[in-house]
Each structure stands twice: as structure tokens, then as C-alpha cells.
Amino acid sequence: MTAAQKTVDAALAREFGLSDEEYGRVLTIMGRTPSLTELGVFSVMWSEHCSYKSSRKWLRTLPTTAPWVIHGPGENAGVVDIGEGLAAIFKMESHNHPSFIEPYQGAATGVGGILRDVFTMGARPVANLNALRFGSPENPRTRQIVDGVVRGIGGYGNCVGVPTVGGEVNFHPAYDGNPLVNAMTVGVARQDRIFLSAAAGVGNPVVYVGSKTGRDGIHGATMSSAEFDENALAKRPTVQVGDPFVEKLLIEACLELMATDAIVAIQDMGAAGLTSSSVEMAGKGGVGIDLDLDAVPQREPGMTAYEMMLSESQERMLMVIKPERTELARAVFEKWELDFAVVGHLTDTGRIVVRHRGAVEADIPLDPLADQAPIYDRPVAPLAAPEELGPIHDPIGLEQSLLRLIGCPDLASRAWIWNQYDSAVGGQTVRRPGGADAAVVKIEGSEIGLALTTDCTPRYCRANPRSGGAQAVAEAWRNITATGAKPLAVTDNLNFGNPEKPEIMAQFVAAIEGMGEACRVLDFPVVSGNVSLYNETRNPDGSTQAILPTPAIGALGVLTDVRKTVGLALPASGVLVLVGETGGHLGQSLWLREVLGRETGDAPGVDLAREKRNGDFVRERIAAGQVAACHDLSDGGLLIAVAEMAMAGGVGCVLQSAESGIRPEAFWFGEDQARYLVAIEGDADALIARAKAQSVSARVIATIGGDGLTLPNGATISIARLRSANEAFFPGLMEA
């Protein structure tokens, strides 16, 4: 039985994701039993994916303003001032559930959707990034998901002509049944040509542009707001199908029309498609909207109003156009061989009215649809204390530990992935994947550069969600800083399990608190983002497996002179200086997991004042031209960072002894925060003296030179051997 044949009642509402209480609220608003189309509108607009009903209370606590923030949360993407009358527009969003069901299309349409969020505001996209989490490499399905997701990201981004310049990849069994695919896009626009989504002008035409509407993606927003079960793969019809070539045409057509005065408001058709775009545009503008679905370009015969309103077919936009510019707009889109249709007009009724085949299929007041949407204050359980670290011993020594870690899934070379992405299309990429802690893209026609990164350490967040949330922000800030750029703002993608479980809600709340504190201290506001909940898999026995709490952070910084940026490759000679204090923290470290097989202990502490002081010092020295290379310390600790710099530059170094009082494995592999390695070709003493004067810890840790790493015990590991260990994992996984 199709949805159209079902009786609208509480049972169908539950099938659509509405609780009995929520359905009762719908009945009160409507004063009658809703039609099928009306129920569909309420179900998607009140879904977790669209309404943020479990998270909105906590999202409001995040800092969102700064002198350089032009538009914060509430628009399609965040907007910040980058100088010279230009703005960077950026956002990160999830496509997790679709990427498990259909990895290629799930990932591809995730890229397409986030591109539209950016260019709908008038920006030309200049860079894509992604944050990916996969299940255990031993799980037979992991290889298939990795392959499909990577091909989907590359296939869409490469074809649309936007470089994929950075990202991150982790593996953990907690993601076996629920991988995470978080996509980020950055664009650039003139500050005086930014387009918003609030509709205005009673009588103005509402115009549909782009691809035709099909039956793909119906109830995709609802599907993304529920747990998976063993029947998840049967949900393939809810996954959208993308066409990057049409998206490229849509970008060019929209930007061409945006150069005129034709557009009053514009919104992409993302989650919930025509429903969300029309409801949000009219609602933000305080007007009504009347839609005639007979005019909607359709890809399939016999589509119902319910199907057209809930379809999530890709490469579509909704615009409000000045009436006298309608034919001008039509000519632009027809030139680019895209559909163009006037599908309605704005009214003064404050309602959305949907007509099809001479009948009114929906008539809903917009204010209650938004104002009476549920907002939940979910119960929060006390956070469990981190598991005790337990006794520490080093069974294999520094040399074997280094080789094991540098080849483990979380630290192995990502070249197999990067090589499938075009990171240089457009000719403005200055730092490509693997060349620096953050990607760097030059703004065409300017010396301004943008530094871009994504970061999160989920194992920290599981052990201590508050510290983990703060650390994710701090690491993103460090990665931007390590290129020489000034960190400006954050977009986030908050991936968690079922918020109806108090222990999951506790993780979410604590992570938000940690993020908020870090953003305030580092002057690093949140300007856009996405929440993805219900990332859990229901097993046949009724038990569930939640993902690790994963508050992914996307970050952007600016270089006023991109020529002053630095990468992480060691120069031919000089010394390496360790900036920041080392205490030897091994809790939740990769060394602990890879060498002792344990995921125990607390996450490392995050001293935000120290992060700010050390980072400001490093950025100042880069700007002064004293730093030849820079790398922040994170996963794997100090020795891993040295090895990565050596492999990037093809140059080795001779390491000095560990600090007294710290066990060697803790000194070299501990994951203390607020630390950087800087390569100095000139006078290191002057830099160290300046650091001391600014209350920053700094010491020479190595002399640069040679073709291998010489450890304090005299053993030397060649760069060739390091690379061999580092490059084996992905080819081995994908050829298995």
C-alpha cells in the first residue's frame, strides 16, 4: 500500500516520524484531520533534521558574533568579512544515513547539497572539504563504504569543478553500521552582493529552477531523523540521485542572474525539498505563499502533490523574482538549458496553500508551523567518569612504536583518497592535502588566502565530552594558525546517537559546553552548522550501537598575504623547536590503543588560555618570516609530528633526549595539547628568547638534516622506511 492509499491518522503520523503528542499538536493547529500532503509537510518540517527540536536549546548557547561576522546561524551558510570588500561563505552538513544505504550517491549528493547552500547566497564555491568516519577495517562492509563514499565525493566535486582540498578520515567499530559523511564548502562573494532567503513582496512570482522533480529522496529528512535497523538497505528510494554537470550549469546560471537586480530571495531545495524551501522563505519574510504544482517540472508521470512536496531531487532552487524581471530570468536559465517555471506567488495570508489538478492539497498557517514546532529539553544523565588509565609499560620501544603508529588506520597516508580528488582545479590551491595542517586557497585577483580545515577526535569526546568538544575547536584553531592564517570562524557538524537516551543527551550537552567555551576564549565564533542525531544502528536482538560522539569542526582563517603561508615540510637544514609544554598524557592516545590495545583514561586537558598564547606567538613568528615550516601536535604526539614533517620534506633530523622526569613513550607519544613544531633556518635562540618573554615554553628538539630520523638511543629510521609503513594501509584495505 502506498502512502497515498493510507488513512491519515495517528498511526500514519507515527510512521512519518511524528509522536502522538506532536500529531495532537497538528490537529490543534489545523482544527481538522490534515490531508496526506499536509501531514507530510508537518512531518518533515518537524523532523529532527529540519527543526533541531532536541538541540535548539543548546545551540543557542554557542557564541555566534564577532566584528567580522556578517551573517551567523539562520541563513543557508555563515558569512565572514575577509577584507577588500569580500566575504567568505561556508558551511558543513551531514549525509550520514544516505551514505550507508547507498555510499556513492549518498556522498555525492552530500557534496551537491552543501555546494548549493553556499552559492545560493551569491558565492562562487572555491573549495570543498570532508570529514569521514568509517567502521572497523576488519568489517567486510567497510571497504565497500569507503570505496563508494570516496568515489562519490570525487565524482561530484571533480565534475562540478570545485577543488576538494582537505578533510579527515577515522576508523572505529562504533561506525560499523553508521558511517559519517560530513561535507563542507567554502565560497567567496562581494559583501554587497550577498543573497538571503527571506521572501518579500506580495504578488511577486515564485520561480522553480534547475532539474525536474522525481520520486527520489521522498522522506529523506525523516529517514535521517531515525535509527537504522537491519532493514536499512531497503531504504534506497529515500536516497537522492545527483548530477554534477547539471549542478555546474545551475551554479553558473544563478551567479549570472545574481549579477542583475532580478532576485528578491533565493533558497536551495535541500532536505524536505519544495516544502522546506517554500515554508522557510515565506516564514522568514512574514508572508504567505501559494503554489501551483501543475507548473512544477516533473521527471516522472503521475506524481502526486505529496510526492512533489516531499521529493528531494537534486540540483533545484526556489526564487522570488521581481515581476518585471521574470522574462530576463527565464532567458538566463533557458540559455543554460535548465528548467524554469513560475510555480506560485507570494500572498498576504501568512499561509502556505498548495494546489494540484484544481484541488487544494494543503492549506497550513505558517506561523504555527514554525512557532509551535516542538522544542525538547531532553533528560540529561550524569556523565560517566572516564575509565581508569591503568598501568603503563612499553613492550616494543620507540622505533617499533613509531612504525606501528605511522601505519595505523588513523595516521596512515591518505594519498589513496586524495589522489581521487582534484585538489587543484581552478588553479588557486596553494596548500594541497598533506602539505600543511590546513588547506590554503588563494582568492583569484587578490593576495588574500583562506586556510581551511576539519577536525575532531571522537575518542576524546567519548571519554570526556566537554574536553573533547573544546579540543575539537582548539585543534581546528591550531591547524589554521600553523599555516600563518588568522582563525576567523567555525562551522560545525554535531554527530551523535539517539537524543532520547539521557546518556547520549549528556554527551551532546557537555560537548556543546566545551565547544562554546573554546570558541569564546579563542574568539572563534560559530557561524553555521548542522546537527545529525539518531546515528545508531538497531541490531536484530533489539540492542543498539551508537557512534562515538563526533562534534566535527570546520574552520576558516584568513591570510592577508597568501605568500607568507607555511607548510609542514622540513627544510634542508636548521633546527626543530617544540613550542608548548609536554606532560606526557597517554590517556585515550593512539599509542595506548595501537601498542597496548586499550582505549582507556581521560582525554587530554585543554588549557584554552595557553592555546591562545602559544598560537598567537606562532602566528606572529610566521608573519615575521622566522618560520620555515610548522606543524601542530595532535594524534600520535611529538614523534609522529616529526615523522610527518620529515616525510613531507624528504629530510630527516637528529632528535634530542626526552625531558627528564617523563617516561620516553609518554614524552614522544603523549597527546598534550597547545603544542607546535616549528622549523627554524635562522637564529633559534632569538625565537626561544622571545617565546620566554611572552610566557611561552619553547625548546630545540632536533637538528634538521640527513635521510632519516635518528632517535635519542642512536637508532636511525630511514624516510623510505617511514613512507613504506605509512603508505601501506589504504592499498592493503582496498585491494583485500
Rosetta blueprint (number, residue, H / E / L):
1 M L
2 T L
3 A H
4 A H
5 Q H
6 K L
7 T L
8 V L
9 D L
10 A H
11 A H
12 L H
13 A H
14 R H
15 E H
16 F L
17 G L
18 L L
19 S L
20 D H
21 E H
22 E H
23 Y H
24 G H
25 R H
26 V H
27 L H
28 T H
29 I H
30 M H
31 G L
32 R L
33 T L
34 P L
35 S L
36 L H
37 T H
38 E H
39 L H
40 G H
41 V H
42 F H
43 S H
44 V H
45 M H
46 W L
47 S L
48 E H
49 H H
50 C H
51 S H
52 Y L
53 K L
54 S L
55 S L
56 R H
57 K H
58 W H
59 L H
60 R L
61 T L
62 L L
63 P L
64 T L
65 T L
66 A L
67 P L
68 W L
69 V E
70 I E
71 H E
72 G L
73 P L
74 G L
75 E L
76 N L
77 A L
78 G E
79 V E
80 V E
81 D E
82 I E
83 G E
84 E L
85 G L
86 L E
87 A E
88 A E
89 I E
90 F E
91 K E
92 M E
93 E E
94 S E
95 H L
96 N H
97 H H
98 P H
99 S H
100 F H
101 I H
102 E L
103 P H
104 Y H
105 Q H
106 G H
107 A H
108 A H
109 T H
110 G H
111 V H
112 G H
113 G H
114 I H
115 L H
116 R H
117 D H
118 V H
119 F H
120 T L
121 M L
122 G L
123 A L
124 R E
125 P E
126 V E
127 A E
128 N E
129 L E
130 N E
131 A E
132 L E
133 R E
134 F E
135 G L
136 S L
137 P L
138 E L
139 N L
140 P H
141 R H
142 T H
143 R H
144 Q H
145 I H
146 V H
147 D H
148 G H
149 V H
150 V H
151 R H
152 G H
153 I H
154 G H
155 G H
156 Y H
157 G H
158 N H
159 C H
160 V H
161 G L
162 V L
163 P L
164 T E
165 V E
166 G E
167 G E
168 E E
169 V E
170 N E
171 F E
172 H L
173 P H
174 A H
175 Y H
176 D L
177 G L
178 N L
179 P L
180 L E
181 V E
182 N E
183 A E
184 M E
185 T E
186 V E
187 G E
188 V E
189 A E
190 R E
191 Q H
192 D H
193 R H
194 I L
195 F L
196 L L
197 S L
198 A L
199 A L
200 A L
201 G L
202 V L
203 G L
204 N L
205 P E
206 V E
207 V E
208 Y E
209 V E
210 G E
211 S L
212 K L
213 T E
214 G L
215 R L
216 D L
217 G L
218 I L
219 H L
220 G H
221 A H
222 T H
223 M H
224 S L
225 S L
226 A L
227 E L
228 F E
229 D L
230 E L
231 N L
232 A H
233 L H
234 A H
235 K H
236 R H
237 P H
238 T H
239 V L
240 Q L
241 V L
242 G L
243 D L
244 P H
245 F H
246 V H
247 E H
248 K H
249 L H
250 L H
251 I H
252 E H
253 A H
254 C H
255 L H
256 E H
257 L H
258 M H
259 A L
260 T L
261 D L
262 A L
263 I E
264 V E
265 A E
266 I E
267 Q E
268 D E
269 M L
270 G L
271 A L
272 A L
273 G H
274 L H
275 T H
276 S H
277 S H
278 S H
279 V H
280 E H
281 M H
282 A H
283 G H
284 K H
285 G H
286 G L
287 V L
288 G E
289 I E
290 D E
291 L E
292 D E
293 L H
294 D H
295 A H
296 V L
297 P L
298 Q E
299 R L
300 E L
301 P L
302 G L
303 M L
304 T L
305 A H
306 Y H
307 E H
308 M H
309 M H
310 L H
311 S L
312 E L
313 S L
314 Q L
315 E L
316 R E
317 M E
318 L E
319 M E
320 V E
321 I E
322 K L
323 P H
324 E H
325 R H
326 T H
327 E H
328 L H
329 A H
330 R H
331 A H
332 V H
333 F H
334 E H
335 K H
336 W L
337 E L
338 L L
339 D E
340 F E
341 A E
342 V E
343 V E
344 G E
345 H E
346 L E
347 T E
348 D L
349 T L
350 G L
351 R E
352 I E
353 V E
354 V E
355 R E
356 H E
357 R L
358 G L
359 A E
360 V E
361 E E
362 A E
363 D E
364 I E
365 P E
366 L H
367 D H
368 P H
369 L H
370 A H
371 D H
372 Q L
373 A L
374 P L
375 I L
376 Y L
377 D L
378 R L
379 P L
380 V L
381 A L
382 P L
383 L L
384 A L
385 A L
386 P L
387 E L
388 E L
389 L L
390 G L
391 P L
392 I L
393 H L
394 D L
395 P L
396 I L
397 G H
398 L H
399 E H
400 Q H
401 S H
402 L H
403 L H
404 R H
405 L H
406 I H
407 G L
408 C L
409 P L
410 D L
411 L L
412 A L
413 S L
414 R L
415 A H
416 W H
417 I H
418 W H
419 N L
420 Q L
421 Y L
422 D L
423 S L
424 A L
425 V L
426 G L
427 G L
428 Q L
429 T E
430 V E
431 R E
432 R L
433 P L
434 G L
435 G L
436 A L
437 D L
438 A L
439 A E
440 V E
441 V E
442 K E
443 I L
444 E L
445 G L
446 S L
447 E L
448 I L
449 G E
450 L E
451 A E
452 L E
453 T E
454 T E
455 D E
456 C L
457 T L
458 P H
459 R H
460 Y H
461 C H
462 R H
463 A H
464 N L
465 P H
466 R H
467 S H
468 G H
469 G H
470 A H
471 Q H
472 A H
473 V H
474 A H
475 E H
476 A H
477 W H
478 R H
479 N H
480 I H
481 T H
482 A L
483 T L
484 G L
485 A L
486 K E
487 P E
488 L E
489 A E
490 V E
491 T E
492 D E
493 N E
494 L E
495 N E
496 F L
497 G L
498 N L
499 P L
500 E L
501 K L
502 P H
503 E H
504 I H
505 M H
506 A H
507 Q H
508 F H
509 V H
510 A H
511 A H
512 I H
513 E H
514 G H
515 M H
516 G H
517 E H
518 A H
519 C H
520 R H
521 V H
522 L L
523 D L
524 F L
525 P L
526 V E
527 V E
528 S E
529 G E
530 N E
531 V E
532 S E
533 L L
534 Y L
535 N L
536 E E
537 T E
538 R E
539 N L
540 P L
541 D L
542 G L
543 S L
544 T E
545 Q E
546 A E
547 I L
548 L L
549 P L
550 T E
551 P E
552 A E
553 I E
554 G E
555 A E
556 L E
557 G E
558 V E
559 L E
560 T L
561 D L
562 V H
563 R H
564 K H
565 T L
566 V L
567 G L
568 L L
569 A L
570 L L
571 P L
572 A L
573 S L
574 G E
575 V E
576 L E
577 V E
578 L E
579 V E
580 G L
581 E L
582 T L
583 G L
584 G L
585 H L
586 L L
587 G L
588 Q L
589 S L
590 L H
591 W H
592 L H
593 R H
594 E H
595 V H
596 L H
597 G L
598 R L
599 E L
600 T L
601 G L
602 D L
603 A L
604 P L
605 G L
606 V L
607 D L
608 L H
609 A H
610 R H
611 E H
612 K H
613 R H
614 N H
615 G H
616 D H
617 F H
618 V H
619 R H
620 E H
621 R H
622 I H
623 A H
624 A L
625 G L
626 Q L
627 V L
628 A L
629 A E
630 C E
631 H E
632 D E
633 L L
634 S L
635 D L
636 G L
637 G H
638 L H
639 L H
640 I H
641 A H
642 V H
643 A H
644 E H
645 M H
646 A H
647 M H
648 A H
649 G H
650 G L
651 V L
652 G L
653 C E
654 V E
655 L E
656 Q L
657 S L
658 A L
659 E L
660 S L
661 G L
662 I L
663 R L
664 P H
665 E H
666 A H
667 F H
668 W H
669 F H
670 G L
671 E L
672 D L
673 Q L
674 A L
675 R L
676 Y E
677 L E
678 V E
679 A E
680 I E
681 E L
682 G L
683 D L
684 A H
685 D H
686 A H
687 L H
688 I H
689 A H
690 R H
691 A H
692 K H
693 A H
694 Q L
695 S L
696 V L
697 S L
698 A E
699 R E
700 V E
701 I E
702 A E
703 T E
704 I E
705 G L
706 G L
707 D L
708 G E
709 L E
710 T E
711 L L
712 P L
713 N L
714 G L
715 A L
716 T E
717 I E
718 S E
719 I H
720 A H
721 R H
722 L H
723 R H
724 S H
725 A H
726 N H
727 E L
728 A L
729 F H
730 F H
731 P H
732 G H
733 L H
734 M H
735 E L
736 A L
